[in-house]
Structures are given as C-alpha cells and as structure tokens.
C-alpha cells in the first residue's frame, strides 16, 4: 500500500497527489512514468511523474478526471493509500546538448512539461515555454514555469487569460520573431502534438513528443501501447514515451485511442451512479 501524503486541487478537474514511494523517488527522472491502481479492482492508470522528493521519498503526479479509473482515484484523500504503484517506467527525456529549446505543454500535459523544462533550465539551456489551456479556470503551474523559463507564453482557447489562440499560434509567432530552437518538446493532447509536429517539420526543427496511447502492463507484453514511428512498430511503455514527432503516425494513434470512448463513457456514468448512492446512504 502506498500512502498519499498530500493532495491539492489545481484547476478545472485536475488534482495533484504526492505518494510515499522511496525507491521510485530515488530513481525517477524527468519524462518517466508510473502505473497505479487506486483500489484492488480499479483499472491501471499510467501517469507521468510530475516531481519527486528524494529526501522525503515521495513522487508526485497530476491527473485529470476523465474516466472511471481517475474518478476512483479522485475519491482518495491525503492519508489514504493506493492499492499498488509501479515505476519508474519508460525512458527519461534526453536533454543533453540542447542550448535553446521551446517546451510546449497542453492542458494537464503541462504537469509533464514542467519537470522537463526545469531539468533543461537547471542544466543551463535557454528555455522558452508555451502553456496552453481551455480557459482561465484551467490554468495552473504558471508561477512554477516562470521560475524555470526565460520566456513564458500562456495561451487560452477563449482568450480569458494570457493570449487567445493555440500553442501553434504562439510557436509560429516566436519563430517569426527570429528565435532559432535546437529542439521543440511538445507534451499534451495527441491532436495538439500532431499539429505542433506538422508546424516544426515545415521549419525543420527537431521535435520530441511524449506519447500517451492506451497502456495496460507497462512492460511491452500486452501490446496495447503500440504505435507506428518511422514506419516501424514501437511500444510507448518501453521504447518511449518520447518519440520523434515527425516520425509518429498520429492519425493511427488517435483512431486507436477512440476505440474505448464509449466504454469509458459507460463506466463513468455507472461510477457516478454508484457514488451518488454511496453519498445518499
């Protein structure tokens, strides 16, 4: 059992939890992830590590309530325990040799982009960050990003905070201003990463994306997280989650992820009914 030492509501339906897991905290690096189960019969949820405290022995993840698994996770509070937790999994984000970089986060993907930006900043890279959100109500980690970036642009779809528009609008504007990046690192919704990659390909800028396809065991055995990269089959859990954005077949991954949308909707509705019954009783 892994005890939750802290839980913080961030914005919208996103929350941050810290979990006591000393061995994982000791080894975790930016870009790696864990897989957890909230309860014994819960589904396995892969979440990229947002932060780790090696002295306190905790790892921190950010999640958004989108399905049955995260709904169950959200019922737990500080002092409660996860049923199980495994990690760190995947390969760490490669940052060596990058002098100037643009790190792009979309929505909850900003929680994953933050440790990458921090690592780059601490190693002496010039770090520009673009953080995209639906609206003011969903903005989070702005103060944290300011501490680890030389330039920060916050974008919202409706213009209620920061600048109105997409992260690609901000990126193209920064390129037009004369910024030359060694690399762009994009983390967020698949559609966002697809269009960032299409834009950077036009300008010949190396681009890394963090892939989040359907995942079950995290060891490459189930094959659920397979994707096509450069015409070859790769597995996000062991070969990634970072890949060359110009080589990823995004349309294939997006199509495969939609297979379970109806299932997730039904599970979410059933969990809502069960939760209401528990509250009423």
C-alpha positions as CSV (number, residue, x, y, z in Angstrom):
1,X,0.0,0.0,0.0
2,X,1.3,3.5,-0.9
3,X,0.2,6.3,1.3
4,X,-0.9,9.6,-0.2
5,X,0.9,12.3,1.7
6,X,-0.6,15.3,0.1
7,X,-3.5,16.1,-2.3
8,X,-4.0,19.5,-4.0
9,X,-6.8,20.7,-6.3
10,X,-5.2,22.6,-9.2
11,X,-7.8,23.8,-11.6
12,X,-10.8,22.5,-13.5
13,X,-11.0,18.8,-12.8
14,X,-7.2,18.3,-12.3
15,X,-5.5,17.4,-9.0
16,X,-2.0,16.7,-7.7
17,X,-1.1,13.9,-5.3
18,X,2.1,13.0,-3.6
19,X,2.7,9.4,-2.7
20,X,5.2,7.8,-0.4
21,X,7.3,5.6,-2.6
22,X,11.0,6.0,-1.6
23,X,12.5,3.5,-4.1
24,X,10.7,5.1,-7.0
25,X,11.5,8.6,-5.8
26,X,15.2,7.7,-5.6
27,X,15.4,6.6,-9.3
28,X,12.7,8.7,-11.1
29,X,13.8,11.1,-13.8
30,X,12.0,13.7,-15.9
31,X,9.9,12.0,-18.6
32,X,9.4,8.7,-16.8
33,X,6.0,7.5,-15.6
34,X,4.3,5.2,-13.0
35,X,1.3,2.9,-13.2
36,X,-1.1,2.9,-10.3
37,X,-4.3,1.4,-9.1
38,X,-6.5,3.3,-6.7
39,X,-8.3,0.2,-5.4
40,X,-8.0,-3.5,-5.7
41,X,-10.5,-3.8,-8.6
42,X,-9.5,-0.5,-10.2
43,X,-8.0,-0.2,-13.7
44,X,-4.3,0.5,-14.1
45,X,-3.6,4.2,-14.8
46,X,-0.3,5.3,-16.3
47,X,0.7,8.8,-15.1
48,X,3.9,10.6,-16.0
49,X,5.9,11.7,-12.9
50,X,5.5,15.5,-12.2
51,X,8.0,15.7,-9.4
52,X,9.9,13.6,-6.9
53,X,11.4,14.4,-3.4
54,X,14.3,12.0,-2.9
55,X,14.7,13.1,0.8
56,X,11.0,12.7,1.7
57,X,10.7,9.6,-0.5
58,X,7.7,10.9,-2.4
59,X,6.6,11.0,-6.0
60,X,4.1,13.5,-7.3
61,X,1.7,13.0,-10.2
62,X,-1.1,15.2,-11.7
63,X,-4.3,13.6,-13.0
64,X,-7.5,14.8,-14.7
65,X,-10.8,13.1,-14.0
66,X,-11.8,11.8,-17.4
67,X,-12.8,8.1,-16.9
68,X,-13.8,5.5,-14.3
69,X,-10.2,4.9,-13.1
70,X,-9.4,8.6,-12.4
71,X,-12.9,9.0,-10.8
72,X,-12.0,6.3,-8.3
73,X,-8.5,7.8,-7.8
74,X,-10.2,11.2,-7.1
75,X,-12.1,9.7,-4.1
76,X,-8.9,9.2,-2.2
77,X,-7.6,11.9,0.0
78,X,-4.4,12.6,1.9
79,X,-3.8,9.8,4.4
80,X,-5.5,7.2,2.2
81,X,-3.4,4.6,0.3
82,X,-3.2,3.5,-3.3
83,X,-3.6,-0.2,-3.7
84,X,-0.5,-0.5,-5.8
85,X,2.1,1.5,-7.7
86,X,4.9,0.5,-10.0
87,X,7.7,2.5,-11.6
88,X,9.7,4.4,-12.7
89,X,8.8,3.1,-16.2
90,X,9.8,4.3,-19.6
91,X,12.9,6.2,-20.7
92,X,13.9,9.6,-19.3
93,X,13.7,12.7,-21.6
94,X,17.0,13.3,-23.3
95,X,18.2,16.9,-22.8
96,X,22.0,16.7,-23.3
97,X,23.4,19.2,-25.8
98,X,20.3,21.3,-26.1
99,X,21.2,25.0,-25.9
100,X,17.9,26.6,-26.8
101,X,14.6,24.9,-26.5
102,X,10.8,25.5,-26.6
103,X,8.9,23.3,-24.3
104,X,5.1,23.2,-25.1
105,X,2.5,21.9,-22.7
106,X,-1.2,21.5,-23.4
107,X,-3.7,21.2,-20.5
108,X,-2.7,18.5,-18.0
109,X,0.3,17.9,-20.2
110,X,1.8,21.0,-18.6
111,X,2.4,18.9,-15.5
112,X,4.6,16.7,-17.5
113,X,6.3,19.5,-19.4
114,X,7.3,21.2,-16.1
115,X,9.9,18.8,-14.9
116,X,11.4,18.7,-18.4
117,X,11.6,22.5,-18.5
118,X,13.1,22.5,-15.1
119,X,15.8,20.0,-16.0
120,X,16.7,21.9,-19.1
121,X,16.8,25.2,-17.1
122,X,19.0,23.7,-14.4
123,X,21.5,22.4,-17.0
124,X,21.9,25.9,-18.4
125,X,19.7,25.7,-21.5
126,X,17.7,28.8,-22.7
127,X,14.2,27.6,-22.1
128,X,11.1,29.1,-23.7
129,X,7.7,27.7,-22.5
130,X,4.3,27.8,-24.2
131,X,1.5,26.6,-21.9
132,X,-2.0,26.1,-23.5
133,X,-5.3,25.8,-21.6
134,X,-9.0,25.9,-22.4
135,X,-9.7,29.0,-20.3
136,X,-8.6,30.9,-17.2
137,X,-10.3,28.3,-15.0
138,X,-7.9,25.6,-16.2
139,X,-4.6,27.5,-15.9
140,X,-2.1,26.0,-13.4
141,X,1.7,25.9,-12.7
142,X,2.2,29.4,-14.1
143,X,4.3,30.5,-11.1
144,X,6.4,27.3,-11.3
145,X,7.0,27.7,-15.1
146,X,8.1,31.3,-14.6
147,X,10.9,30.1,-12.3
148,X,12.3,27.7,-14.9
149,X,11.9,29.6,-18.1
150,X,13.4,32.6,-19.8
151,X,10.2,33.2,-21.8
152,X,6.7,32.1,-20.9
153,X,3.6,32.4,-23.0
154,X,0.3,31.3,-21.7
155,X,-2.4,30.7,-24.3
156,X,-6.1,30.1,-23.7
157,X,-8.7,28.9,-26.3
158,X,-11.2,31.6,-25.4
159,X,-8.7,34.4,-24.5
160,X,-9.9,34.6,-20.9
161,X,-6.3,34.6,-19.7
162,X,-2.9,35.2,-21.4
163,X,-3.2,35.3,-25.2
164,X,-6.0,33.9,-27.2
165,X,-5.2,31.1,-29.6
166,X,-3.5,27.8,-29.9
167,X,0.0,26.8,-28.8
168,X,0.9,26.6,-32.5
169,X,0.0,30.2,-33.0
170,X,2.4,31.2,-30.2
171,X,5.2,28.9,-31.6
172,X,4.9,30.3,-35.1
173,X,5.0,33.8,-33.7
174,X,8.1,33.1,-31.7
175,X,9.8,31.6,-34.8
176,X,8.8,34.6,-36.8
177,X,10.4,36.8,-34.2
178,X,13.7,35.2,-35.0
179,X,14.0,32.5,-32.3
180,X,16.0,29.5,-33.5
181,X,15.4,26.4,-31.4
182,X,17.6,23.4,-31.3
183,X,14.5,21.4,-30.3
184,X,10.9,21.7,-29.6
185,X,9.4,19.4,-26.9
186,X,5.6,19.0,-27.0
187,X,3.5,17.3,-24.4
188,X,-0.2,17.2,-24.3
189,X,-3.3,16.1,-26.3
190,X,-2.5,13.9,-29.3
191,X,-4.1,16.4,-31.7
192,X,-2.0,19.3,-30.2
193,X,1.2,17.3,-30.6
194,X,0.3,16.4,-34.2
195,X,-0.1,20.0,-35.3
196,X,3.0,21.1,-33.4
197,X,4.9,18.5,-35.3
198,X,3.5,19.5,-38.6
199,X,4.5,23.1,-38.0
200,X,8.0,22.3,-36.8
201,X,8.5,20.0,-39.8
202,X,7.8,22.9,-42.0
203,X,10.6,24.9,-40.3
204,X,13.0,21.9,-40.0
205,X,13.1,22.0,-36.2
206,X,13.8,18.7,-34.3
207,X,10.7,17.8,-32.3
208,X,10.1,15.4,-29.4
209,X,6.6,14.3,-28.3
210,X,5.5,12.4,-25.3
211,X,3.1,9.7,-26.4
212,X,0.1,8.6,-24.3
213,X,-1.6,5.7,-26.1
214,X,-3.7,3.1,-24.4
215,X,-1.5,1.2,-21.9
216,X,-2.0,-1.8,-19.6
217,X,1.0,-3.6,-18.2
218,X,3.8,-1.0,-18.9
219,X,6.4,-3.7,-19.9
220,X,5.6,-4.1,-23.6
221,X,4.0,-7.5,-23.1
222,X,0.3,-6.5,-23.8
223,X,1.0,-4.5,-26.9
224,X,-1.8,-2.1,-26.1
225,X,0.5,1.0,-26.4
226,X,1.9,0.1,-29.8
227,X,2.3,2.9,-32.3
228,X,4.0,3.4,-35.7
229,X,7.1,5.5,-35.7
230,X,9.0,5.9,-38.9
231,X,7.1,3.0,-40.4
232,X,8.1,0.6,-37.6
233,X,6.1,-0.7,-34.6
234,X,7.2,0.8,-31.3
235,X,5.8,0.5,-27.7
236,X,5.4,3.7,-25.7
237,X,5.9,2.0,-22.4
238,X,9.4,0.6,-23.1
239,X,10.6,2.5,-26.2
240,X,9.2,5.8,-25.1
241,X,7.2,7.7,-24.1
242,X,9.3,10.2,-26.0
243,X,9.5,9.9,-29.8
244,X,10.4,11.9,-32.9
245,X,7.2,13.9,-33.6
246,X,8.0,14.0,-37.3
247,X,8.0,10.2,-37.5
248,X,4.9,9.3,-35.4
249,X,1.7,8.2,-37.2
250,X,-0.6,10.4,-35.1
251,X,-3.7,9.5,-37.1
252,X,-3.3,5.8,-36.2
253,X,-2.8,6.5,-32.5
254,X,-5.8,8.9,-32.4
255,X,-8.0,6.4,-34.1
256,X,-6.9,3.5,-31.7
257,X,-7.5,5.7,-28.6
258,X,-11.1,6.4,-29.7
259,X,-12.0,2.7,-29.6
260,X,-12.6,2.9,-25.9
261,X,-14.5,6.2,-25.8
262,X,-18.0,4.5,-25.5
263,X,-16.7,2.1,-22.8
264,X,-15.2,4.9,-20.8
265,X,-18.4,6.9,-21.1
266,X,-20.5,4.0,-19.8
267,X,-18.0,3.3,-16.9
268,X,-18.0,6.9,-16.0
269,X,-21.8,7.1,-15.9
270,X,-22.0,3.9,-13.8
271,X,-19.4,5.2,-11.3
272,X,-21.4,8.5,-11.0
273,X,-24.5,6.5,-10.1
274,X,-22.6,4.4,-7.5
275,X,-21.0,7.4,-6.0
276,X,-24.4,9.1,-5.7
277,X,-25.9,6.0,-4.0
278,X,-23.0,5.9,-1.5
279,X,-23.4,9.6,-0.7
280,X,-27.2,9.2,-0.2
281,X,-26.8,6.1,2.1
